[in-house]
Amino acid sequence: MNHMATVSDSVALGQLIRAERKRQQLTQEQLAGVAGVGVRFVRELESGKESCRVGLALTVLQTLGLTVSITSRGASS
């Protein structure tokens, strides 16, 4: 499945991660274990905490099979 979502803030990112984790039928604990991050980090990431570490967030995204694409506001689609 090739689905694209626009994420403009940490809350939207957290919601996307939570939805994908649930789609894959993983608990927060299971995702944390596979990604090599703490359960608390997964909880904070999913809740949209703005101070979450970007590197760890990218690790969680990669673990779920999600990729990040950055587009400039001035770029035409």
Contacts in CASP RR format, 6 or more apart in sequence:
PFRMAT RR
TARGET T0000
AUTHOR 0000-0000-0000
METHOD contacts of the structure
MODEL  1
MNHMATVSDSVALGQLIRAERKRQQLTQEQLAGVAGVGVRFVRELESGKE
SCRVGLALTVLQTLGLTVSITSRGASS
4 69 0 8 1.000
5 12 0 8 1.000
5 16 0 8 1.000
6 12 0 8 1.000
7 13 0 8 1.000
7 16 0 8 1.000
10 48 0 8 1.000
10 49 0 8 1.000
10 50 0 8 1.000
10 52 0 8 1.000
11 48 0 8 1.000
13 45 0 8 1.000
13 48 0 8 1.000
13 57 0 8 1.000
14 45 0 8 1.000
14 46 0 8 1.000
14 47 0 8 1.000
14 48 0 8 1.000
15 46 0 8 1.000
16 66 0 8 1.000
17 45 0 8 1.000
17 46 0 8 1.000
17 60 0 8 1.000
17 61 0 8 1.000
17 64 0 8 1.000
17 66 0 8 1.000
18 46 0 8 1.000
20 64 0 8 1.000
20 65 0 8 1.000
20 66 0 8 1.000
21 28 0 8 1.000
21 31 0 8 1.000
21 46 0 8 1.000
21 64 0 8 1.000
24 64 0 8 1.000
26 34 0 8 1.000
28 39 0 8 1.000
28 42 0 8 1.000
28 43 0 8 1.000
28 46 0 8 1.000
29 39 0 8 1.000
31 42 0 8 1.000
31 60 0 8 1.000
31 63 0 8 1.000
31 64 0 8 1.000
32 38 0 8 1.000
32 39 0 8 1.000
32 41 0 8 1.000
32 42 0 8 1.000
34 63 0 8 1.000
35 42 0 8 1.000
35 56 0 8 1.000
35 59 0 8 1.000
35 60 0 8 1.000
35 62 0 8 1.000
35 63 0 8 1.000
36 59 0 8 1.000
37 56 0 8 1.000
37 59 0 8 1.000
37 60 0 8 1.000
41 52 0 8 1.000
41 53 0 8 1.000
41 56 0 8 1.000
41 60 0 8 1.000
42 60 0 8 1.000
44 52 0 8 1.000
45 52 0 8 1.000
45 56 0 8 1.000
45 57 0 8 1.000
45 60 0 8 1.000
58 68 0 8 1.000
61 67 0 8 1.000
61 68 0 8 1.000
71 77 0 8 1.000
END
